[in-house]
Amino acid sequence: MDSLTQIVLGAAVGEAVLGKKVGNKAMLYGAIAGTIPDFDVFASHFTDTVSALAIHRGFTHSIVFSVLFAPLFGWLVSRYETYKSFKDWSWLFFWSFVTHPILDAHTTWGTQLFWPFDLRLAFKNIFVIDPLYTIPFLVFLILAMRQKRTTAKRRFYNSMGLIISTTYLAITLLLKWVAYTKFEAALDTQNIAYLDIDTRPSPLNTILWSANVQTENAYLLGNYSFFDSQPITFDSYPKNHELLGDLIEDESVKRMIAITEGWYTINKKEDTLYFNDLRFGLLSLTPKAENFVFKFRLDVDASGHVIFTEEPKDNRDAKKLLTELWHRLKGN
């Protein structure tokens, strides 16, 4: 999830663990702890694109990280804070650390919660930024913050924030299931033979859902809104995996295919190959658009290794997409 949401979650968890004893300092340290797992994004400054993608939401988003580093941060804070309980501070950091990847596991990218095992959890039931999740949560956190640390009202407001946000998260799982059944029914009605379906919410909401459908030689992309009155339609994008040729044996290519879990297409333009990550869809709802959110140019260096370079995004595309999503969300 976005940084603000993780700060709010960390602060609320910190309050639940230690707020009655240390007041707003529990929220402060919980908020700090809620952002620490995302420090792995700095890996992009020290390594190649593929390695940075593999590292992101890896070790720092695992139970192992929470167990190892919570006592360290707990010890550091207990050394200079008036409240000296090493155990309590460690417990605060542990829960603020571990709830971060648990929430991230519900997004499209997912997390390696059980690192070092090669298992990425990605339930794909909530977009990385969702105002309906964050705003009520933030409001209740602010209300709790304004109360004295020992009052019942403070605990009530903080608990309500945690309960409402968690309930909404559970509802999105139900919405995902309903959307999945709609896509499945549409494919059956249209007599489309498919190998797999992958569904996710569109940006900033859980009303409009997107699906990637794998067929033998292509991927079908479709959208469904709970306000739709017309049948779901699908646009076909050829896999073109054969364009990789011998590059399929390159380690970076293998790692990228593993990262995308096989949801990718290849394009060729002016003798240059492009690797498209389908998991995050397109920057346009225009049929047959090839403007994927994550698109990488493939170059071969002097030693014969493949170098992935992410294609820059145009802010105008993002603004256009939000307008298109708003109109599509209201139904077809």
DOTI-72852 format. One line per field, with one value per residue (C-alpha): residue number from 1; chain; x, y, z. Coordinates in nm, 3 decimals. Each point is the difference from the previous one (the first is absolute). Last residue first. Example, Ala and Ser with C-alpha at 12.3 -4.5 7.8 and 13.67 -1.06 7.14 Angstrom:
<mardrens>
figu = c(2  1)
torke = c(A  A)
c1 = c(1.367  -0.137)
c2 = c(-0.106  -0.344)
c3 = c(0.714  0.066)
</mardrens>
This chain:
<mardrens>
figu = c(332  331  330  329  328  327  326  325  324  323  322  321  320  319  318  317  316  315  314  313  312  311  310  309  308  307  306  305  304  303  302  301  300  299  298  297  296  295  294  293  292  291  290  289  288  287  286  285  284  283  282  281  280  279  278  277  276  275  274  273  272  271  270  269  268  267  266  265  264  263  262  261  260  259  258  257  256  255  254  253  252  251  250  249  248  247  246  245  244  243  242  241  240  239  238  237  236  235  234  233  232  231  230  229  228  227  226  225  224  223  222  221  220  219  218  217  216  215  214  213  212  211  210  209  208  207  206  205  204  203  202  201  200  199  198  197  196  195  194  193  192  191  190  189  188  187  186  185  184  183  182  181  180  179  178  177  176  175  174  173  172  171  170  169  168  167  166  165  164  163  162  161  160  159  158  157  156  155  154  153  152  151  150  149  148  147  146  145  144  143  142  141  140  139  138  137  136  135  134  133  132  131  130  129  128  127  126  125  124  123  122  121  120  119  118  117  116  115  114  113  112  111  110  109  108  107  106  105  104  103  102  101  100  99  98  97  96  95  94  93  92  91  90  89  88  87  86  85  84  83  82  81  80  79  78  77  76  75  74  73  72  71  70  69  68  67  66  65  64  63  62  61  60  59  58  57  56  55  54  53  52  51  50  49  48  47  46  45  44  43  42  41  40  39  38  37  36  35  34  33  32  31  30  29  28  27  26  25  24  23  22  21  20  19  18  17  16  15  14  13  12  11  10  9  8  7  6  5  4  3  2  1)
torke = c(A  A  A  A  A  A  A  A  A  A  A  A  A  A  A  A  A  A  A  A  A  A  A  A  A  A  A  A  A  A  A  A  A  A  A  A  A  A  A  A  A  A  A  A  A  A  A  A  A  A  A  A  A  A  A  A  A  A  A  A  A  A  A  A  A  A  A  A  A  A  A  A  A  A  A  A  A  A  A  A  A  A  A  A  A  A  A  A  A  A  A  A  A  A  A  A  A  A  A  A  A  A  A  A  A  A  A  A  A  A  A  A  A  A  A  A  A  A  A  A  A  A  A  A  A  A  A  A  A  A  A  A  A  A  A  A  A  A  A  A  A  A  A  A  A  A  A  A  A  A  A  A  A  A  A  A  A  A  A  A  A  A  A  A  A  A  A  A  A  A  A  A  A  A  A  A  A  A  A  A  A  A  A  A  A  A  A  A  A  A  A  A  A  A  A  A  A  A  A  A  A  A  A  A  A  A  A  A  A  A  A  A  A  A  A  A  A  A  A  A  A  A  A  A  A  A  A  A  A  A  A  A  A  A  A  A  A  A  A  A  A  A  A  A  A  A  A  A  A  A  A  A  A  A  A  A  A  A  A  A  A  A  A  A  A  A  A  A  A  A  A  A  A  A  A  A  A  A  A  A  A  A  A  A  A  A  A  A  A  A  A  A  A  A  A  A  A  A  A  A  A  A  A  A  A  A  A  A  A  A  A  A  A  A  A  A  A  A  A  A  A  A  A  A  A  A  A  A  A  A  A  A)
c1 = c(-2.078  -0.021  0.080  0.354  0.067  -0.049  0.222  0.258  0.027  0.060  0.260  0.167  0.029  0.175  0.240  0.072  0.072  0.257  0.200  0.177  0.365  0.088  0.165  0.343  0.079  0.354  0.052  0.346  0.215  0.326  -0.011  -0.351  -0.331  -0.293  -0.362  -0.233  -0.242  -0.371  -0.186  -0.330  -0.060  -0.064  -0.069  -0.354  -0.210  -0.326  0.032  -0.017  0.339  0.303  -0.026  -0.001  0.189  0.060  0.068  0.373  0.105  0.352  0.112  0.232  0.183  0.042  -0.207  -0.282  -0.046  -0.253  0.012  -0.283  -0.006  -0.195  0.240  0.018  0.108  0.297  0.077  0.005  0.228  0.234  0.019  0.072  0.275  0.151  0.013  -0.137  -0.309  0.245  0.044  -0.323  -0.177  -0.240  -0.149  -0.182  -0.221  -0.283  -0.259  -0.229  -0.375  -0.265  -0.291  -0.362  -0.227  -0.372  -0.199  -0.174  0.311  -0.038  0.207  0.272  0.184  0.312  0.175  0.346  0.055  0.348  0.118  0.131  -0.163  -0.230  0.074  -0.262  0.101  -0.293  -0.083  -0.246  -0.200  -0.182  0.300  0.148  0.316  0.156  -0.175  -0.061  0.176  -0.077  0.221  -0.162  0.169  0.011  -0.280  -0.244  -0.241  -0.354  -0.142  -0.238  0.280  0.230  -0.277  -0.080  0.365  0.022  -0.316  0.120  0.326  -0.185  -0.204  0.315  0.179  -0.296  0.015  0.371  -0.072  -0.246  0.279  0.214  -0.298  -0.039  0.370  -0.026  -0.316  0.143  0.337  -0.156  -0.265  0.269  0.182  -0.319  -0.102  0.347  0.006  -0.359  0.083  0.238  0.353  0.198  -0.193  -0.196  0.108  0.199  -0.308  -0.189  0.301  0.013  -0.374  0.036  0.303  -0.182  -0.303  0.236  0.220  -0.228  -0.253  0.286  0.164  0.361  0.188  -0.320  -0.188  -0.096  0.318  0.060  0.375  0.212  0.344  0.156  0.367  0.068  0.252  -0.243  -0.346  -0.157  0.141  -0.245  -0.272  0.035  -0.374  -0.098  -0.138  0.347  0.084  -0.229  0.183  0.327  -0.067  -0.169  0.334  0.202  -0.254  -0.061  0.371  0.078  -0.262  0.107  0.361  -0.107  -0.194  0.283  0.270  -0.206  0.180  -0.272  0.204  0.137  0.377  0.103  -0.351  -0.003  0.320  -0.107  -0.336  0.171  0.225  -0.277  -0.225  0.285  0.028  -0.366  -0.134  0.267  -0.078  -0.375  0.077  -0.043  0.360  0.118  -0.205  -0.240  0.242  0.308  -0.115  -0.088  0.340  0.172  -0.183  0.079  0.372  0.155  0.092  -0.256  -0.286  0.076  -0.141  -0.347  0.096  -0.071  -0.362  0.030  0.079  -0.325  -0.226  0.277  0.001  -0.380  0.014  0.268  -0.219  -0.323  0.160  0.146  -0.356  -0.074  0.276  -0.183  -0.350  0.143  0.219  -0.139  -0.318  0.175  0.287  -0.253  -0.179  0.331  0.117  -0.331  0.003  0.363  -0.071  -0.292  0.208  0.283  -0.216  -0.099)
c2 = c(0.024  0.097  0.289  -0.137  0.046  0.378  0.031  -0.238  0.206  0.320  -0.174  -0.139  0.344  0.133  -0.296  0.038  0.371  -0.088  -0.179  -0.313  -0.081  -0.344  -0.226  -0.121  -0.373  -0.105  -0.339  -0.155  -0.059  0.124  0.320  0.082  -0.120  0.239  -0.068  0.295  -0.039  0.082  0.030  0.188  -0.138  0.233  -0.260  0.121  -0.261  0.143  0.341  -0.049  0.167  -0.025  -0.376  -0.293  -0.045  -0.375  0.017  0.076  0.092  -0.087  0.204  -0.115  0.242  -0.071  0.309  -0.103  -0.352  -0.083  -0.278  -0.094  -0.076  -0.183  -0.290  0.044  0.360  -0.047  -0.342  0.144  0.276  -0.254  -0.206  0.313  0.101  -0.349  -0.005  -0.325  0.170  0.226  -0.284  0.102  0.275  0.048  -0.344  0.155  0.191  -0.017  0.146  0.261  -0.057  0.242  -0.138  0.111  -0.033  0.001  0.323  0.143  0.072  0.172  -0.264  0.087  -0.259  0.039  -0.228  -0.102  -0.317  -0.147  -0.182  -0.325  -0.278  0.218  0.192  0.240  0.322  0.155  0.349  0.115  0.323  0.040  -0.056  0.349  0.213  -0.173  -0.303  -0.306  -0.328  -0.326  -0.277  -0.274  -0.317  -0.245  0.128  -0.128  0.275  -0.120  0.355  -0.110  -0.189  0.301  0.228  -0.241  -0.005  0.377  0.033  -0.269  0.190  0.325  -0.169  -0.151  0.335  0.168  -0.258  0.063  0.374  -0.053  -0.146  0.309  0.218  -0.195  0.048  0.375  0.024  -0.208  0.177  0.346  -0.104  -0.131  0.333  0.193  -0.229  -0.007  0.379  0.019  -0.232  0.261  -0.081  0.163  0.325  0.056  0.201  -0.289  -0.221  0.247  0.022  -0.380  -0.015  0.243  -0.183  -0.335  0.162  0.150  -0.305  -0.284  0.198  0.209  -0.304  0.031  -0.327  -0.143  -0.263  -0.363  -0.119  -0.298  0.018  -0.223  -0.063  -0.337  -0.080  -0.091  0.239  0.176  -0.093  0.343  0.033  0.275  0.083  0.208  0.003  0.101  -0.216  -0.114  0.364  -0.010  -0.303  0.166  0.302  -0.200  -0.167  0.315  0.180  -0.323  -0.061  0.364  0.021  -0.335  0.116  0.317  -0.207  -0.247  0.265  0.176  0.328  0.268  0.319  -0.059  -0.013  -0.367  -0.142  0.141  -0.181  -0.328  -0.001  0.077  -0.304  -0.217  0.078  -0.070  -0.377  -0.099  0.258  -0.082  -0.372  0.070  0.151  0.335  0.113  -0.325  0.037  0.283  0.134  -0.224  -0.165  0.335  0.140  -0.304  0.048  0.371  -0.029  0.080  0.284  0.274  -0.247  -0.146  0.320  -0.155  -0.239  0.285  -0.109  -0.221  0.312  0.189  -0.165  0.010  0.379  0.011  -0.240  0.217  0.307  -0.176  -0.145  0.344  0.129  -0.158  -0.195  -0.256  -0.011  0.035  -0.311  -0.277  0.157  0.334  -0.162  -0.184  0.327  0.176  -0.284  -0.004  0.377  -0.001  -0.292  0.189  0.313  -0.196  -0.161  -0.366)
c3 = c(-2.001  0.367  0.232  0.052  -0.371  0.022  0.309  -0.146  -0.318  0.197  0.217  -0.314  -0.158  0.310  0.000  -0.372  0.048  0.263  -0.272  0.119  -0.061  -0.146  0.255  -0.108  0.008  -0.095  -0.160  0.024  -0.310  0.149  -0.206  0.126  -0.145  0.024  0.095  0.048  0.290  0.024  0.329  -0.026  -0.349  -0.292  -0.268  -0.062  -0.178  0.137  0.170  0.377  0.036  0.229  -0.030  0.237  0.325  -0.026  -0.375  0.025  -0.354  -0.125  -0.299  -0.278  -0.226  -0.375  -0.090  0.232  0.133  0.267  0.260  0.234  0.371  0.270  0.059  0.376  -0.061  0.236  -0.150  -0.352  0.127  0.159  -0.320  -0.203  0.241  -0.016  -0.382  -0.148  -0.149  -0.184  -0.250  -0.177  0.190  -0.291  0.079  0.297  -0.243  0.256  -0.231  0.159  -0.031  0.121  0.201  0.029  0.303  -0.079  0.040  0.308  0.207  0.339  0.185  -0.248  -0.210  -0.209  -0.249  -0.118  -0.203  -0.015  -0.309  -0.147  0.204  0.208  0.319  0.131  0.172  0.182  0.119  0.265  0.038  0.332  0.229  -0.028  -0.025  -0.301  -0.156  0.213  -0.089  -0.181  -0.142  -0.209  -0.129  -0.292  -0.220  -0.260  -0.098  -0.068  0.032  0.275  0.176  -0.012  0.129  0.285  0.112  -0.013  0.210  0.244  0.048  0.067  0.275  0.155  -0.011  0.168  0.281  0.049  -0.005  0.287  0.215  -0.057  0.092  0.323  0.079  -0.057  0.212  0.287  0.016  -0.010  0.251  0.237  -0.013  0.071  0.288  0.157  0.009  0.125  0.292  0.135  0.124  -0.282  0.002  -0.319  -0.306  -0.145  -0.001  -0.220  -0.232  -0.027  -0.066  -0.290  -0.142  -0.012  -0.162  -0.265  -0.066  -0.108  -0.200  -0.140  -0.165  -0.115  -0.066  -0.146  0.200  -0.063  -0.169  0.234  -0.060  0.224  -0.150  0.078  -0.054  0.363  0.154  0.056  0.132  -0.044  -0.350  -0.086  -0.254  -0.314  -0.070  0.354  0.282  0.105  0.068  0.305  0.142  -0.099  0.227  0.277  0.074  0.067  0.219  0.192  0.058  0.076  0.275  0.149  0.009  0.181  0.255  0.059  0.036  0.269  0.072  -0.018  0.030  -0.352  -0.063  0.029  -0.044  -0.354  -0.100  0.165  -0.176  -0.330  0.042  0.144  -0.302  -0.244  0.005  0.043  -0.244  -0.260  0.026  -0.033  -0.337  -0.171  0.054  -0.163  -0.320  -0.074  -0.261  -0.031  -0.323  -0.155  0.100  -0.148  -0.331  -0.023  0.080  0.338  0.234  -0.058  -0.054  0.342  0.149  -0.035  0.283  0.243  -0.027  0.309  0.211  -0.066  0.257  0.259  -0.019  0.036  0.296  0.158  -0.026  0.094  0.314  0.076  -0.002  0.339  0.178  0.214  -0.149  -0.347  0.019  -0.222  -0.139  -0.049  -0.189  -0.217  -0.078  -0.078  -0.224  -0.189  -0.047  -0.115  -0.234  -0.151  -0.048  -0.163  -0.268  0.024)
</mardrens>
